[in-house]
Amino acid sequence: MASDDRWLERLRLELAWFTGQAMLRSRGAGAILRFRYVRPRRRGFQPLREHEITPQFLDRAIRALKRWNYDFLGMDEVCRRAVMLPEKRRFVALTFDGAGKDLITYAYPVLARHAVPFTIYVPTAFPDGVGEAWWIGLEQVIARESRIDLMMGDQEQRFTVADKAGKQALFSHLESWLRSAPPADLSAAIADLCTRYRIDLAALSREASMDWEDLARLAGDPLVTIGSATVNYPMLANMKDAAALREMTMGKAVAEAAFQCEIRHFAYPFGDRASFRRNHVVMAEQAGFASAASTIPGIVEAEGRTNLRALPRISWDGRVRSLRMLRVLVSGAAFAPVRPTGSATSQT
C-alpha cells in the first residue's frame, strides 16, 4: 500500500508538471529542502534509501534551482523573508539533518563549488562520540541475519526473514516500534539487540558522525549556518516536558560553547507529526531559537503566515531522480494553501 501511494503521488506530481502548475501556480515565499544522507549509491540492503541522495543528484538539483532563478538562502534570511511582503523571486534553503560524516565528505565539496548557503542541524552527543545512531545498528543486524530474536517490551519476539522485501518490512516494523518507545527503553532495547548480534553500536555511530574538528571547518565557512537538533536526537513526543526542554536548551548551549556564537535555529529530531507536539513549538521559543524546522511537507508563506518555530520542509525521496518533480514541489503547487491564523511568532 505504501508503495502504491508513493507511485500515485509521483504520478500526481508529474501531471502537475505537464499541466503547467509548477509555473502557473507558484505560491508562497519559498521552500526549505531537507536532506539526511549524501553519499554514493550503495548495493545490498538499504532500508533508509529514501533518505539518501547521491552527490551527483545534489549537483543536478542545485544547477536546476539556479536555472529556475531561485535565491539560495541561509536560515536567518529565511526568517526575514517569511515575515516580509512577498518578493519577486522565490527562495530555496538547503538543510541537512544529523551531522553525518557523509556531509563533509561528499556534500560539502558540491555545496562549496556552487557557493550556496546551507544549514546543518547538529545533535551534539554525536560529535562528542557518545550519540547512539540506533537506526544504523538496526540496519546492520537485519542486513546480516535471517533469524532475529529481541525483547519487545517484556516479551521475547522472534522473526525470520528470507528476502530483501521481508528485511525491509521487518526494519520498518522495528523502527516504528523503537521510535514509539521512551528514550531509556529505546536505548535498552537497541543495546540488547546489538549485544546479541555482536554489533558495536558505539563504533558505528562514531564512524558515521562528524567530529568537532569537522564541524569547526564547516563553521568557518560564512555560507554555513550551524543549527541545533538537541543533544541525543530523541523523539521529543516520548519525553516528559522538563526532559524535552532540557534536551533543547542543552543542545543549544553545547553548540554555542563549541562554536563561540549564538545558535539561532533548531530542527525537531525526526520532525514528523508524531515526533513533536504543540508544546514543543512553545519550548523552541522559550529556548531562544529564532526558528524551528519540522519535516512536515509544505512551503514557507510570506507576511507571517508561517510559524517560524514550526517551519515546513520538503524531504527529498532519494529513490526519485526527477527534476520535474523537484520543480513542482518547490513551486508550492503540490501543497494546499495555509490559512493565516496568527503571526509568525504565535501561530502553531
N, C-alpha and C positions, 0 to 999 in steps of 0.2 A: 504493500500500500504506500509506504513512504517513497519507494522508487517511482511508482505511478504518479504520485503527487509532484515529485521533482520534475518529471518529464512534462507533465501538464503545465507546470509553472514555466518551464523553459519554452514550451510552445506558445504560451500566452505572451511572453516577453519578445519572442521572435516575431509574432504577429504585430505586436506594438511597434516594432521597428519598421516592418514593411508597410504599415498603415500610416507611418509618419508621426506617431505620437511622441517619439523622442524629440523631434524638432518642434512640433506644433504645440505641445502641452508641457513644455519645460516649466517648472514652477519651483518655488522655494528659493532660498538664498544659495544653497549648495548642498554638498553631500560629504559625509565623513566615511571613508573606506577603512575597513578593519581587516588586518591580516594577522595570522598566527605563526605560520612557518613559511620560510622562503628557502628552498633547497632543491637540488637536482632531483629529477624523478627517480624513484626507487622501485625495486622489484619486490615481490613477495607480499606478505600480509601487511596491509596498511589501513587499519581501521579509522585513522584520522585523515584520510586522503582528502576529504572535503575541506580541511583546514590548511592544506598545503598548496602553494603555488611555486612555480619554478622561477629562477632569476630571469629567464628569457621572457616569461609572461609578464613579470613586473616591468621589464624594459618596454615591452609592446604596449602595456597599459599606460605607462607614463607618456610615451610618444603619442598615443592616441588622444589622451586627455589634453596634451598641448595642442594638437591639431584642432581639437574641438573648442579651443580658446577658453579653457578653464584656468582660473587663478589658483595656484597651489599655495595653501596657507598653513601656518602653524596654528596651534590651538588658541593662542592669545588673540590672533586676528579673527579666528572663527567666532570667538565670543563677541568681538566688536561688531562683526557683520550681522550676527544674529539679533542684535538689538537696534540696529540702524534701519533706515529706509532701504529698500532693495537697490542694489547696484546693478548696472547694466550687465556686467559679466558675472557669471555664477562661479562658485569656488568648489574646490575639492581639497580635502585634507586626508593625508595618508597617516594611518596609525597602526602600531604594531604592539601586540599583547605578549606578555610572558618573558621578554628579555632573553630569548633563546640565543644560543651561540650562532645559529644559522643567520641571525640578523646581521651580525658584524662580518661574518664570513662570506655570505652570498648576497644579501640585500644591500648592505651599505655601499659596496662598490658601484652598484647600479644607481642608487639614490644620489651618491656623490657625483657621479658622472653627469647626471641630469641637473644637478644643483637645485634640487627641490627640497622644501622643508618637510619634516615629518616628526611624529611624536612617538615616543616609546613609553609604555606603561610598565613600571618595574615593581614586581613583588620582592621586597628587599631581602627576604630569607634566602633567595636563590643565589644572588651574587655573594652572599655570606657563606654559601656552601652547605646550608642546613635545610633548604627547602626540599619538599618531597613532591616530585613530579609523578604522582601515583598513577596517572594515566599511561605513562611510559612503562612502568612496572607491569601494569595490567596487560598492556600490548605485548610485552616480551614473554610473559607467561603463556598467553593464549597462542602466540605465534609458534612457540616451541612445543607445546604439549597437546596431546589429543584427549587426555583424560585429566580433568581438573577437579580437585576437592578443595572446598574452603568453607569457613564458618560464615553464615549469613544470619546475623543476629545470634540467637542461641542454638541454631541448628546447623549441622554439617550437611552441606549440599554437594552433590556430585554431578558433573557434566561430562558428556562425551561428544567431541566434535570431530567430524571426519573430513570436512572440506572447508574451503575458504568461506563459503556462504554461512556455514554453521559457526565458524570462528567469528565472523562479523556480527552475527546475531547474538552470540554469547557476549562479545565485547560490549555491544550496545546495552544488553540487559544488565551486565555487571556495572558498567559505567553509570547507568541510571540509578542503580541501587546505591552505589557508593556516593554519588552526588546528593542523594537524599539523606545521607547519614550525618549526624553531628560530627564536627571535626575530630574529636577524640576517637569516636567509633570508626570513622573512616581510616584514621592513621593506624589503629589497632588491626583492622581487617586487612589492609594492604600490607602491613608488616608481616602478619601471619602468612598471607599468600606468598609473598616474596621469599620468606624464610623456607617455606615448604619446598619451593622450586628453585632454591639457590640463586635468586636474583638479587644482586647488590643494588638496591634502590638508591642508596646514598651516592654511590659512584655514578650510576646512570644520570641522576639528577644534576650532579656537578658537571658531568661531561656535556650535558645538553644546555647548560646555562652560561651566560656571560658572567665574568667576574668583575670586580670593581675596576680593575685596570682597563678592561674592555669598555666599560661604561664611561670611565673618565675620558677615554679617547673620543667617544661619541659626544659627550657633554661639552668637549672643547670646540665642537663644530657649531657655529652660530645658527645653522639651519636646523639643528636638532633641539627638540623640546623634550625634556625628561619629565614624565609624569609618574604618579604612584598607582600601585594596584594592591594595596595592603602590604602586610608582612609575609603571610603564609599562603595567600591566594585561596582563602576558604569560600565556601558558599555562605554569604552573609545571612541568607534567609534561614540557615540552620543553626544560627548562633543567638544567644541572648543579646539584648540590645547593648549592654555595657561591654561585652566582649567584641561585638561588631564595631562599635565606636573606637575601642582600643586598637583594633586591627587597622582602622583607617587613620587614626591620628599617629600611631607609632610608625606606620609605613611612611607617612609624610615626614615625620621627624627624623627618621633614619636617613632618608634620601636627602633631606636638607643638610644634615650634618656631613654626609658624604660628598655632596657637590657644592656645599657652601653657597647655596642660592635658594630662593623661595620656590617651592614646588606648588604650582597653582592648579594642576589638572590631575584628575583621578579617573580611573576606569573600574567599574564594578567587576570583580572576578567572575568569569564566565558571562555575566552580563545579560542573560536572557530573563524572561519574566519570572521564572521560577527561582532565580538566584538572588534577587534582592526585592525589598518591599518599599512602600511609600516612605516609611520612617527612615530608611537608609538615605533617601534623597535629602531629607532634612538633616541627617547626620553629616552628609557631604558639605552642606553649608556651614554647620557648626564646626567642622574640622578646618574650615578656612579655604576650601577649594573653590576656585572660580568656575570650574566646570567639572562635570562627572559624566562619563560616557558609558552607555549600555551597549548591548549587541542587538537591541530591538530594532528591526529594519525600519528605515524611513529617511526623510531628508530634513535639513535644518531650514526652518522658516525665518524670515526677516521680521523686524518690528516687534521682537519679544514674544512671538507666538510659540517658540520652542523653549521649554525649560532648560536652562543651561546645565542643570545638575541631573538631567535625565535625557541626555543627548542621544538621538538615534544614530546607529552606524550600520552601514551595509557590509556584511561579512561575505567576502567573495568565496564562492564554492570552487575550490581548486580543480574539481573534475570537469569544469566548464572552461573552455578557452575562447569563447565567442566575444569579440569586442563589440558586436552589435548589442548583445545582452548588457554589457557594461554600460554602453551609452544610454540604453533605456533606463537602467537602474539609477545612474547618477542624474538623469534628467528629472527624476521625480515622477515620471508618467506612470510608474508601476505602483505608486503608493496613494492611498486615499488622502485627501486634504485634511489638515488638522484644524479644528475649530479653535479660535483664540479664546482661552478660558482663564487667562491670567497673565501676569508679567513674567519676564524671563527669570526672575528670581523667586517667584512664588508659585508658578504653575507646576502641578505634579500630575 
